[in-house]
Every structure is written in structure tokens, then in C-alpha cells.
Amino acid sequence: MKLTLEIRAAEGGEDAKLLVHDQAAIYQRYAARNGIKASVETRGHL
């Protein structure tokens, strides 16, 4: 099974970017705790 999750920063400038970063970390921790292999692909600027 493969799941692609896309998280984008909307309007909000730096605060929106920080929120996306935090959300990605939450999903990565969830995957690690549940034995799910996760990889991160970034496009654009963080």
C-alpha cells in the first residue's frame, strides 16, 4: 500500500510554513509509532 499526503502552506507567510512543518512532523511520528515506512519529498521552499 502506498499513500501520498500533500501538505501545502496557504496564505499566511512564515506562520503557514511553520504550521506545515509541524504537521509533517506529526505525520512522521505517527508513521514511526505504527511501523509505517514514511519518506518525505519536498518541493519548493521550507
C-alpha positions as CSV (number, residue, x, y, z in Angstrom):
1,M,0.0,0.0,0.0
2,K,1.2,3.5,-0.8
3,L,-0.2,6.7,0.5
4,T,0.8,10.1,-0.8
5,L,0.0,13.0,1.5
6,E,0.4,16.5,0.3
7,I,0.6,19.4,2.8
8,R,0.8,22.9,1.4
9,A,1.3,26.2,3.1
10,A,-1.5,28.6,2.1
11,E,-1.6,32.3,2.7
12,G,-0.1,33.4,5.9
13,G,3.6,33.7,5.1
14,E,6.1,32.4,7.6
15,D,3.4,31.2,10.1
16,A,1.8,29.0,7.4
17,K,5.2,27.4,6.5
18,L,5.8,26.7,10.2
19,L,2.4,25.0,10.5
20,V,3.1,22.8,7.5
21,H,6.5,21.8,9.0
22,D,4.8,20.9,12.3
23,Q,2.1,18.9,10.5
24,A,4.6,16.9,8.6
25,A,6.5,16.1,11.8
26,I,3.3,14.9,13.4
27,Y,2.5,12.5,10.5
28,Q,6.1,11.2,10.5
29,R,5.9,10.4,14.2
30,Y,2.6,8.7,13.7
31,A,4.1,6.6,11.0
32,A,7.1,5.7,13.1
33,R,4.9,4.7,16.1
34,N,2.8,2.4,13.9
35,G,5.5,0.7,12.0
36,I,4.7,2.5,8.7
37,K,7.6,3.4,6.4
38,A,7.5,7.1,5.6
39,S,9.6,9.2,3.3
40,V,9.5,13.0,2.8
41,E,9.6,14.6,-0.6
42,T,9.9,18.4,-0.6
43,R,9.2,20.7,-3.4
44,G,9.6,24.4,-3.0
45,H,10.9,26.3,0.0
46,L,10.6,25.5,3.7
